[in-house]
């Protein structure tokens, strides 16, 4: 079974490749994919919505640090401001 962390890691790998190859559209697409998976594309923070079934029911492979969360949230906000 694929976990959310595995998917996010794959997307981050693709995003890093896009950055290295100077392909901003691909980088933005990867960032938006991460934002959607984490629910940040709705202008909301990472909150659980009541009366909605969970999309993923998984155990994290590694715990994100607060710095990781803050960094991603900042990047996601910057990307969302562009669209």
Secondary structure per residue as TSV (DSSP state, phi and psi in degrees):
chain	resnum	aa	ss	phi	psi
A	1	X	-	360.0	132.4
A	2	X	-	-81.2	136.6
A	3	X	-	-100.3	163.9
A	4	X	H	-60.1	-42.1
A	5	X	H	-61.6	-39.2
A	6	X	H	-63.7	-43.1
A	7	X	H	-63.1	-45.3
A	8	X	H	-62.9	-39.1
A	9	X	H	-64.6	-41.3
A	10	X	H	-62.8	-43.3
A	11	X	H	-65.6	-39.9
A	12	X	H	-64.9	-37.9
A	13	X	H	-61.4	-44.9
A	14	X	H	-64.0	-38.8
A	15	X	H	-64.2	-42.1
A	16	X	H	-64.4	-38.9
A	17	X	H	-63.0	-42.0
A	18	X	H	-63.4	-38.6
A	19	X	H	-64.4	-47.6
A	20	X	H	-62.3	-35.3
A	21	X	T	-89.7	5.8
A	22	X	T	54.9	52.2
A	23	X	-	-118.8	84.2
A	24	X	H	-61.6	-33.9
A	25	X	H	-64.0	-43.7
A	26	X	H	-65.7	-37.2
A	27	X	H	-64.1	-43.8
A	28	X	H	-65.0	-41.3
A	29	X	H	-61.0	-42.0
A	30	X	H	-66.3	-41.1
A	31	X	H	-64.2	-40.4
A	32	X	H	-66.6	-36.5
A	33	X	H	-61.6	-42.9
A	34	X	H	-64.3	-43.0
A	35	X	H	-60.3	-42.3
A	36	X	H	-64.6	-43.9
A	37	X	H	-61.6	-33.2
A	38	X	T	-93.6	1.6
A	39	X	T	78.3	12.4
A	40	X	G	-82.4	-9.7
A	41	X	G	-75.1	-8.1
A	42	X	G	-99.1	9.3
A	43	X	T	75.1	11.8
A	44	X	-	-108.3	156.0
A	45	X	-	-84.7	-178.2
A	46	X	S	-72.3	86.6
A	47	X	-	-124.7	156.2
A	48	X	-	-93.2	129.0
A	49	X	-	-89.4	134.7
A	50	X	T	-76.0	149.4
A	51	X	T	65.3	18.8
A	52	X	S	-119.0	132.9
A	53	X	-	-66.8	147.5
A	54	X	-	-67.3	144.7
A	55	X	S	-80.7	-40.7
A	56	X	-	-124.6	140.1
A	57	X	-	-127.1	80.1
A	58	X	-	-133.5	163.9
A	59	X	-	-100.4	132.6
A	60	X	-	-65.2	144.7
A	61	X	S	-75.1	-41.8
A	62	X	S	-140.7	148.9
A	63	X	-	-83.6	131.7
A	64	X	-	-72.7	138.8
A	65	X	-	-80.3	163.7
A	66	X	H	-60.5	-36.6
A	67	X	H	-64.1	-42.1
A	68	X	H	-58.1	-46.7
A	69	X	H	-63.0	-44.5
A	70	X	H	-65.1	-41.7
A	71	X	H	-63.3	-47.1
A	72	X	H	-65.5	-41.5
A	73	X	H	-60.7	-41.4
A	74	X	H	-63.6	-44.8
A	75	X	H	-63.2	-44.5
A	76	X	H	-61.5	-41.4
A	77	X	H	-63.9	-40.9
A	78	X	H	-63.8	-43.1
A	79	X	H	-67.0	-44.2
A	80	X	H	-64.4	-29.8
A	81	X	H	-68.9	-21.0
A	82	X	H	-80.2	-19.4
A	83	X	-	-102.8	360.0
